[in-house]
Amino acid sequence: MVLAVLNGVVCLFNPILAIKIQQKFYERINWKIEPINLKKELRNTRIMGLISLILATTITINLVMTL
């Protein structure tokens, strides 16, 4: 859960870093990726970060409440 929250925070508040991490990963497996429209990619990365953060927080709260 900690990694999911961290992923959400990075994507939400520093989407460029998230994109660069993804590019580095794909370079290691011999693929090159780059956004066609950076403005849309930043918006979509922030949205995915928010969704990831909400889901991870909700799951963590539910797990803690069931203990």
N, C-alpha and C positions, 0 to 999 in steps of 0.2 A: 504494500500500500504506500509506503514511503516513496518508492520510485515512481509510482503513478502520480502522486501529489507533486513530486519534484518535476516530473515531465510536464504536468499541467501548468505549473508556475513558470517554467522556462518558456514553454510555447506561448503562454499568455503575455508575459512581460518582456520576453526577448526572442521574438520569433526568428530573427536573423540567425541567432545562435543555433536554434533548433534546425533551421534549414541547412546551415553549414555542417552540423553534426551528421545529418542525413546524407549530405553530399559526400562527406569523408567516408562514411560507411559504404556507400555505393562505389566509390572509387576503389576501395579495397577488394571488391568483388568484380572489378573491371567493368563498371558501368559509369556513365557520366550522365548526371541529371542536372537540369537547371530550369527554373520557372520560366514560362513563356511570358507571364504577366506578373511581375514582382508585387505590385499593389494587391492583386487578388490573392496571391500566395500568402502574403503577410496577414491579410484579413482571415483567410481560411485557417492558417496556422493558429492565430489567436482564438478563433472559434473552437478549433479542436482542443486547444489548451484549456479553455473554459469548461468544455464538456468533460474532459479528462479530470479536471480538478473537482467538478461537481460530483461525478460518479465515484471517484476515489474517496472523497469526503463522506458521501452518503453511505458507501459500503463500510467504511471504517466506523462510522457512528453506529450503524446497524450491528456490526460485529461486537463492538464494545457493549452495546445495550443488551446483547444476548448472553453475555458472560455472567 
